[in-house]
């Protein structure tokens, strides 16, 4: 065999290989995917459904996000140099059929393997072993799924979608409050971290780390717009069962909306369970900006924004 033939052989073999395509996963029940921008009320929605029987993961963060599915989304984000507060590169990934399909096939292979165990937890894993055997209603909540939704629907084409909306001013204010609190915490530990013996540089151990974008209302509001635009685009292309929940309405009449969500998710819940879940909802968070002069003033500056008007938040 000539050197030219030896070089050409791998190329010939590669051309004969079948094109990789992500296939829907075999699952006893299709998941309920809870969507929505960060700080939009997705946490209390996920918690309410969890209390009524929706399995959302063995290990959960304080915001009721599945550690397992969050890690998958974060890995997808990181591989295209994106982050939760810089998500737009993921839209480019989802727009490229080959790149997205390659990623979806890899995720699907992991979900169909033993790697699903952390989502189940040992007890549930030993009982079911795979999603194909999980007969309980299940799903997950992670705001990043707004951007990775096309990938997940390749794997779960009949998934049910619960989409939570909240006023962009309240979302931005909540983001700023959280980031300012984190910043203050790092400031308190600055001297200790700066002078601590470590092999890491002082910049690595003591410099600011966080979402600088969300230290301002304008930055948080802009991020809210990006998530809503991605949700609009991705949901418009799907025909999956969809329940849209406005957080303001949910907070004012939680029992009514929890009952509606339970029915949508095919959960069996009596009135006592629904009332118990509803009692955990803080209705003061609805339109909280209107009680803060600074936030009300900010609302006046963006009330005619296209997204605010479209979703009825310009009033």
C-alpha positions as CSV (number, residue, x, y, z in Angstrom):
1,X,0.0,0.0,0.0
2,X,1.4,3.4,-1.0
3,X,1.7,6.2,1.5
4,X,-1.0,8.1,-0.4
5,X,-3.4,5.1,0.0
6,X,-2.5,4.8,3.7
7,X,-3.4,8.5,4.2
8,X,-6.6,8.3,2.2
9,X,-7.9,5.1,3.9
10,X,-9.1,6.8,7.2
11,X,-10.9,9.4,5.1
12,X,-12.6,6.7,3.0
13,X,-13.7,4.8,6.1
14,X,-15.0,8.0,7.7
15,X,-17.1,8.7,4.6
16,X,-18.7,5.3,4.8
17,X,-19.6,5.7,8.5
18,X,-23.3,6.6,9.1
19,X,-24.0,10.2,10.0
20,X,-24.5,10.6,13.8
21,X,-28.1,11.4,14.8
22,X,-29.6,11.8,18.2
23,X,-32.5,9.5,18.8
24,X,-35.4,9.9,21.2
25,X,-34.8,8.1,24.5
26,X,-37.0,5.3,25.6
27,X,-38.8,6.4,28.8
28,X,-41.8,5.1,30.6
29,X,-43.1,8.7,30.9
30,X,-42.0,11.8,29.1
31,X,-40.6,14.5,31.5
32,X,-42.2,17.8,32.6
33,X,-39.6,20.5,31.9
34,X,-40.0,23.7,33.9
35,X,-38.8,26.7,32.0
36,X,-38.3,30.3,32.8
37,X,-35.7,33.0,33.5
38,X,-33.7,33.0,36.7
39,X,-35.5,34.6,39.6
40,X,-38.8,34.3,37.8
41,X,-40.5,32.0,40.3
42,X,-39.5,28.7,38.8
43,X,-38.2,27.6,42.2
44,X,-41.5,27.8,44.0
45,X,-43.3,26.3,41.0
46,X,-40.9,23.3,41.0
47,X,-41.2,23.0,44.8
48,X,-45.0,23.0,44.6
49,X,-45.0,20.3,42.0
50,X,-42.4,18.3,43.9
51,X,-44.6,18.3,47.0
52,X,-47.5,17.0,44.9
53,X,-45.5,14.1,43.5
54,X,-43.4,15.2,40.6
55,X,-40.0,13.7,40.9
56,X,-37.4,16.4,40.1
57,X,-34.2,14.7,41.2
58,X,-32.6,13.1,44.2
59,X,-30.2,15.9,44.8
60,X,-31.6,19.5,44.6
61,X,-30.1,22.9,45.2
62,X,-31.8,25.4,47.5
63,X,-33.5,26.8,44.4
64,X,-35.0,23.4,43.6
65,X,-32.8,22.9,40.6
66,X,-31.8,19.3,39.8
67,X,-28.0,19.1,40.4
68,X,-27.9,16.4,37.7
69,X,-29.6,18.2,34.8
70,X,-28.0,21.5,35.9
71,X,-24.6,19.9,35.5
72,X,-25.5,18.7,32.0
73,X,-26.7,22.2,30.9
74,X,-23.6,23.8,32.5
75,X,-21.4,21.5,30.5
76,X,-23.2,22.3,27.3
77,X,-22.8,26.0,28.1
78,X,-19.1,25.8,29.0
79,X,-18.2,23.9,25.8
80,X,-19.3,26.8,23.7
81,X,-17.9,29.5,26.1
82,X,-21.3,30.5,27.4
83,X,-22.5,31.0,31.0
84,X,-25.9,31.5,32.6
85,X,-25.4,35.3,32.4
86,X,-23.9,35.1,28.9
87,X,-26.1,32.5,27.2
88,X,-26.2,33.7,23.6
89,X,-23.5,31.4,22.3
90,X,-25.8,28.4,23.1
91,X,-28.3,29.8,20.6
92,X,-25.7,29.5,17.9
93,X,-25.0,25.9,19.0
94,X,-28.7,25.1,18.8
95,X,-28.9,26.7,15.3
96,X,-26.3,24.4,13.9
97,X,-27.9,21.0,13.2
98,X,-24.8,19.0,13.1
99,X,-23.2,20.5,16.3
100,X,-26.4,20.3,18.2
101,X,-27.1,16.7,17.1
102,X,-23.7,15.6,18.1
103,X,-24.2,17.1,21.6
104,X,-27.7,15.6,21.9
105,X,-26.5,12.2,20.9
106,X,-23.8,12.3,23.6
107,X,-26.3,13.5,26.3
108,X,-28.7,10.8,25.3
109,X,-26.0,8.1,25.6
110,X,-25.2,9.3,29.1
111,X,-28.9,9.3,30.1
112,X,-29.3,5.8,28.9
113,X,-26.3,4.6,30.9
114,X,-25.4,4.2,34.5
115,X,-24.7,7.9,34.6
116,X,-28.4,8.5,35.3
117,X,-27.9,7.1,38.8
118,X,-27.2,10.5,40.6
119,X,-30.5,11.8,39.3
120,X,-32.4,8.8,40.7
121,X,-30.4,8.3,43.9
122,X,-29.4,4.8,45.0
123,X,-32.7,3.6,46.3
124,X,-34.7,4.7,43.2
125,X,-31.9,3.6,40.9
126,X,-31.8,0.0,42.3
127,X,-35.6,-0.1,41.8
128,X,-35.8,1.3,38.3
129,X,-32.3,1.3,36.8
130,X,-33.4,3.5,33.8
131,X,-35.8,6.1,32.6
132,X,-37.5,3.4,30.6
133,X,-38.6,1.9,34.0
134,X,-39.5,5.1,35.8
135,X,-43.3,5.2,35.9
136,X,-43.6,8.1,38.3
137,X,-44.2,11.6,36.8
138,X,-40.8,13.3,36.7
139,X,-39.0,16.3,35.2
140,X,-36.5,19.0,36.1
141,X,-36.1,22.7,36.6
142,X,-33.1,24.7,35.3
143,X,-33.5,28.2,33.7
144,X,-30.6,27.3,31.3
145,X,-33.0,24.9,29.6
146,X,-34.6,27.9,28.0
147,X,-31.6,27.9,25.6
148,X,-31.0,24.1,25.4
149,X,-34.7,23.2,24.9
150,X,-34.3,22.1,21.2
151,X,-31.7,19.5,22.3
152,X,-33.9,18.2,25.1
153,X,-36.9,17.8,22.8
154,X,-34.8,15.7,20.4
155,X,-34.4,13.3,23.3
156,X,-37.9,13.7,24.8
157,X,-40.1,14.8,21.9
158,X,-43.4,14.5,23.8
159,X,-42.2,16.4,27.0
160,X,-44.6,18.7,28.7
161,X,-43.5,22.3,29.2
162,X,-44.3,24.6,32.1
163,X,-43.1,28.1,31.3
164,X,-43.0,30.7,34.1
165,X,-43.0,34.4,33.3
166,X,-42.3,37.3,35.7
167,X,-42.0,41.1,35.3
168,X,-38.5,42.0,34.0
169,X,-38.1,44.7,36.7
170,X,-38.6,42.3,39.5
171,X,-36.3,39.8,37.9
172,X,-33.6,42.4,37.5
173,X,-34.0,43.6,41.0
174,X,-33.8,40.1,42.4
175,X,-30.6,39.4,40.4
176,X,-29.0,42.7,41.6
177,X,-29.9,41.8,45.3
178,X,-28.4,38.4,45.0
179,X,-25.2,39.6,43.3
180,X,-24.8,42.5,45.7
181,X,-25.1,40.1,48.6
182,X,-22.4,37.8,47.1
183,X,-20.2,40.8,46.5
184,X,-20.6,42.0,50.1
185,X,-19.7,38.5,51.3
186,X,-16.5,38.5,49.3
187,X,-15.6,41.9,50.6
188,X,-15.9,40.7,54.1
189,X,-13.5,37.8,53.4
190,X,-11.2,39.8,51.1
191,X,-8.3,40.4,53.6
192,X,-8.4,36.8,54.8
193,X,-8.3,35.4,51.3
194,X,-5.7,37.9,50.2
195,X,-3.2,37.0,53.0
196,X,-4.0,33.3,53.2
197,X,-1.1,31.0,52.3
198,X,-1.9,29.3,49.0
199,X,-0.3,28.2,45.8
200,X,-3.0,30.2,43.9
201,X,-2.4,33.8,43.0
202,X,-4.0,36.6,45.0
203,X,-6.1,37.4,42.1
204,X,-7.5,33.9,41.9
205,X,-8.3,33.7,45.6
206,X,-9.3,37.2,46.4
207,X,-10.3,39.0,43.2
208,X,-14.0,39.7,42.4
209,X,-15.8,36.7,41.0
210,X,-19.5,36.7,40.0
211,X,-21.9,38.1,37.5
212,X,-20.7,41.7,37.0
213,X,-23.5,42.0,34.5
214,X,-26.1,41.5,37.1
215,X,-24.7,44.1,39.5
216,X,-26.9,46.7,37.7
217,X,-30.7,46.8,37.0
218,X,-29.9,47.5,33.3
219,X,-27.7,44.5,33.0
220,X,-30.2,42.2,34.7
221,X,-33.1,43.5,32.6
222,X,-31.1,43.0,29.4
223,X,-30.4,39.4,30.5
224,X,-34.2,38.9,31.1
225,X,-34.8,40.0,27.5
226,X,-32.3,37.5,26.2
227,X,-34.0,34.6,28.0
228,X,-37.5,35.7,26.8
229,X,-36.3,36.0,23.2
230,X,-34.8,32.5,23.4
231,X,-38.0,31.1,24.9
232,X,-40.1,32.8,22.2
233,X,-38.0,31.3,19.5
234,X,-37.7,27.8,20.9
235,X,-41.3,27.5,22.0
236,X,-42.6,28.8,18.6
237,X,-41.0,25.8,16.9
238,X,-42.6,23.2,19.1
239,X,-46.1,21.7,19.4
240,X,-45.5,20.1,22.9
241,X,-48.1,20.5,25.6
242,X,-47.4,23.9,27.1
243,X,-48.7,25.6,30.3
244,X,-47.7,29.3,30.7
245,X,-47.7,30.6,34.2
246,X,-47.5,34.3,35.1
247,X,-45.8,34.5,38.4
248,X,-47.9,37.6,39.4
249,X,-51.1,35.6,38.9
250,X,-49.6,32.5,40.6
251,X,-48.6,34.4,43.7
252,X,-52.0,36.0,44.1
253,X,-54.0,32.8,43.7
254,X,-51.5,30.0,44.3
255,X,-54.0,27.2,45.1
256,X,-55.8,27.8,41.8
257,X,-52.7,27.7,39.7
258,X,-51.1,24.8,41.6
259,X,-54.3,22.8,41.0
260,X,-54.1,23.6,37.3
261,X,-50.4,22.7,37.1
262,X,-51.0,19.4,38.9
263,X,-53.7,18.5,36.4
264,X,-51.4,19.4,33.5
265,X,-48.6,17.2,34.9
266,X,-51.1,14.4,35.6
267,X,-50.4,14.4,39.3
268,X,-53.0,13.1,41.8
269,X,-53.3,15.7,44.5
270,X,-56.2,16.3,47.0
271,X,-57.3,19.7,48.2
272,X,-55.3,19.4,51.4
273,X,-52.0,18.8,49.6
274,X,-52.7,21.7,47.2
275,X,-53.5,24.1,50.1
276,X,-50.4,22.9,51.9
277,X,-48.3,23.7,48.8
278,X,-50.1,27.0,48.3
279,X,-49.4,28.1,51.9
280,X,-45.6,28.2,51.1
281,X,-46.1,30.8,48.4
282,X,-45.1,34.4,49.3
283,X,-47.6,36.6,47.6
284,X,-45.7,39.8,48.5
285,X,-43.3,39.0,45.7
286,X,-45.9,39.8,43.0
287,X,-45.1,43.1,41.4
288,X,-42.7,44.0,44.3
289,X,-41.2,46.8,42.2
290,X,-44.3,48.9,42.6
291,X,-43.6,49.3,46.3
292,X,-40.0,50.5,45.8
293,X,-39.6,54.1,44.5
294,X,-36.2,53.3,42.8
295,X,-37.6,50.2,41.1
296,X,-40.8,52.1,40.1
297,X,-38.7,54.8,38.6
298,X,-36.7,52.2,36.6
299,X,-40.0,50.7,35.4
300,X,-41.0,54.0,34.0
301,X,-37.8,54.0,31.9
302,X,-38.4,50.6,30.3
303,X,-42.2,50.2,30.4
304,X,-42.4,50.7,26.6
305,X,-39.8,48.1,25.9
306,X,-41.1,45.6,23.3
307,X,-40.8,42.6,25.7
308,X,-42.5,44.5,28.5
309,X,-45.4,45.5,26.3
310,X,-45.8,42.1,24.7
311,X,-46.1,40.3,28.0
312,X,-48.4,43.0,29.6
313,X,-45.8,44.4,32.0
314,X,-45.8,47.9,30.7
315,X,-48.8,48.9,32.8
